[in-house]
Amino acid sequence: MIGPEGSPPLLAGRRVLVTGAGGQLGSALRLALAGAGAVVVGLGARPATGVDVVADITDAAGVRRAVDAAAPAAVIHAAAWTDVDGAERDPERANLVNGEGSRHVAAAARAIGARVMAVGSDYVFSGGGGAPYGEDAVPDPISAYGRSKLFGERAVLAVDPSFTVARTAWLWGGSGKHFPRTVLTVLRDRGGMEVVTDEAGSPTHVTDLATALVGLLAAGGSGIYHLVGEGRATRWELARAVAEAAGLDPEAIRPTTTAAFLAKYPLPASRPADSELTNQRGEALNIRLPSWRESVATYTPALAAELGLQRVAEALL
Ligand SMILES: NC(=O)c1ccc[n+]([C@@H]2O[C@H](COP(=O)([O-])OP(=O)(O)OC[C@H]3O[C@@H](n4cnc5c(N)ncnc54)[C@H](OP(=O)(O)O)[C@@H]3O)[C@@H](O)[C@H]2O)c1
């Protein structure tokens, strides 16, 4: 990403440390930051592609050493324990990584005068009637993961209220596990699947989010932002749109309810029934993401090709 025509790239020469650099969002962030002219340093819990510095964010002294050595002007904190059901089984670990870990990252950054932009989650909301949630909605998490993410965002803003928390939702894209990848893999391997019609949210592609985070960093926003793909989707609508964009029959996505799904496949953690977020503060800075349908149309063909599905669609014609 470059700046307006004739102007230097948005983050020309700025050193930016990315935590969670080996993860789904971290990988997209490294690309977006480099495209904006930043010098990127990736931090991860273990050696991986894109990880320049290894540190566990639960280790305050280790994080401090890593941040000191990287000497960034800004930190985008995308590391988290994102296993929602694992967090329900082990809430202490969730709080340690997502809460205390975030505090360590923020404190280490503040000590060297670096800004922090931490990535937050729609799971800080219950989804039980308040959607769509604006940035000023009062959080009321219903899962250990949601509570740990709320702990983390509050810890970051307590270290310095001028830091930023960018909440996002239903992330997809990249080489790891995500819902559209699961949908296409199941359709390819089994021909059809049941998907719930009563869970709704804001699907967000990691590349769109990474671009928006770079824009927000350049704009210098403070406090809480919601950066999500525009619009509301149920899981069923998203799965159908993904199937269609891959050239498959959307009727292969059969509707079901969360209650029926959980009766077959019980899960420990409750999920918000409707956690649609609205991006009001980002829009005021001209930072908006494409609609989720546009992003499904943009990014699904490459995912389908990666899964060998283009050939399946062609064979059906
Ligand atoms: N995925 C979603 O749908 C979603 C929705 C809303 C918000 N978010 C937020 O978006 C951010 C990025 O999520 P993502 O989807 O990119 O998750 P991800 O793919 O699971 O990446 C998270 C990264 O954090 C690293 N990490 C975990 N524990 C760590 C520790 N103790 N020390 C250092 N690094 C650690 C992981 O490393 P290892 O893999 O090596 O453990 C991984 O690279 C997170 O803050 C998440 O809460 C995600």
The ligand as a Tripos MOL2 file, in Angstrom:
@<TRIPOS>MOLECULE
LIG
   48    52     1     0     0
SMALL
NO_CHARGES

@<TRIPOS>ATOM
      1 N1         -9.7550  -15.4810   14.3640 N.am      1 LIG1
      2 C1        -10.8340  -14.7430   14.5570 C.2       1 LIG1
      3 O1        -11.9420  -15.0270   14.0630 O.2       1 LIG1
      4 C2        -10.7380  -13.5030   15.4160 C.ar      1 LIG1
      5 C3        -11.9170  -12.7600   15.6570 C.ar      1 LIG1
      6 C4        -11.8280  -11.6110   16.4320 C.ar      1 LIG1
      7 C5        -10.5960  -11.2050   16.9500 C.ar      1 LIG1
      8 N2         -9.4980  -11.9580   16.7190 N.ar      1 LIG1
      9 C6         -8.2200  -11.4950   17.2820 C.3       1 LIG1
     10 O2         -7.3380  -11.2370   16.2070 O.3       1 LIG1
     11 C7         -5.9810  -11.4690   16.6250 C.3       1 LIG1
     12 C8         -5.2850  -12.3750   15.6130 C.3       1 LIG1
     13 O3         -5.9910  -13.6130   15.5660 O.3       1 LIG1
     14 P1         -5.5860  -14.7500   14.5130 P.3       1 LIG1
     15 O4         -6.8550  -15.2540   13.9300 O.co2     1 LIG1
     16 O5         -4.4960  -14.2840   13.6370 O.co2     1 LIG1
     17 O6         -5.0630  -15.8460   15.5250 O.3       1 LIG1
     18 P2         -3.9370  -16.9760   15.3280 P.3       1 LIG1
     19 O7         -3.8280  -17.3570   13.9070 O.co2     1 LIG1
     20 O8         -4.2580  -17.9960   16.3580 O.co2     1 LIG1
     21 O9         -2.6140  -16.1960   15.7190 O.3       1 LIG1
     22 C9         -2.3080  -15.8570   17.0460 C.3       1 LIG1
     23 C10        -0.8050  -15.8370   17.1790 C.3       1 LIG1
     24 O10        -0.4840  -15.5540   18.5480 O.3       1 LIG1
     25 C11         0.5940  -16.3760   18.9130 C.3       1 LIG1
     26 N3          0.6300  -16.6160   20.3470 N.ar      1 LIG1
     27 C12        -0.2500  -17.3410   21.0960 C.ar      1 LIG1
     28 N4          0.1460  -17.3780   22.3720 N.ar      1 LIG1
     29 C13         1.2930  -16.6640   22.4360 C.ar      1 LIG1
     30 C14         2.1860  -16.3560   23.4920 C.ar      1 LIG1
     31 N5          1.9740  -16.7920   24.7360 N.pl3     1 LIG1
     32 N6          3.2790  -15.6090   23.2100 N.ar      1 LIG1
     33 C15         3.5310  -15.1660   21.9480 C.ar      1 LIG1
     34 N7          2.7060  -15.4250   20.9110 N.ar      1 LIG1
     35 C16         1.6090  -16.1760   21.1460 C.ar      1 LIG1
     36 C17         0.3420  -17.6750   18.1750 C.3       1 LIG1
     37 O11         1.5390  -18.4050   18.0870 O.3       1 LIG1
     38 P3          1.4720  -20.0440   18.0590 P.3       1 LIG1
     39 O12         0.5390  -20.3940   16.9510 O.co2     1 LIG1
     40 O13         2.8870  -20.3900   17.8280 O.co2     1 LIG1
     41 O14         0.9470  -20.4200   19.4090 O.co2     1 LIG1
     42 C18        -0.1500  -17.1690   16.8260 C.3       1 LIG1
     43 O15         0.9250  -16.9340   15.9560 O.3       1 LIG1
     44 C19        -6.0950  -12.0270   18.0450 C.3       1 LIG1
     45 O16        -5.9270  -10.9740   18.9650 O.3       1 LIG1
     46 C20        -7.5180  -12.5380   18.1340 C.3       1 LIG1
     47 O17        -7.9840  -12.5380   19.4510 O.3       1 LIG1
     48 C21        -9.5270  -13.0950   15.9610 C.ar      1 LIG1
@<TRIPOS>BOND
     1     1     2 1
     2     2     3 2
     3     2     4 1
     4     4     5 ar
     5     4    48 ar
     6     5     6 ar
     7     6     7 ar
     8     7     8 ar
     9     8     9 1
    10     8    48 ar
    11     9    10 1
    12     9    46 1
    13    10    11 1
    14    11    12 1
    15    11    44 1
    16    12    13 1
    17    13    14 1
    18    14    15 2
    19    14    16 1
    20    14    17 1
    21    17    18 1
    22    18    19 2
    23    18    20 1
    24    18    21 1
    25    21    22 1
    26    22    23 1
    27    23    24 1
    28    23    42 1
    29    24    25 1
    30    25    26 1
    31    25    36 1
    32    26    27 ar
    33    26    35 ar
    34    27    28 ar
    35    28    29 ar
    36    29    30 ar
    37    29    35 ar
    38    30    31 1
    39    30    32 ar
    40    32    33 ar
    41    33    34 ar
    42    34    35 ar
    43    36    37 1
    44    36    42 1
    45    37    38 1
    46    38    39 2
    47    38    40 1
    48    38    41 1
    49    42    43 1
    50    44    45 1
    51    44    46 1
    52    46    47 1
@<TRIPOS>SUBSTRUCTURE
     1 LIG1         1 GROUP 0 **** ****
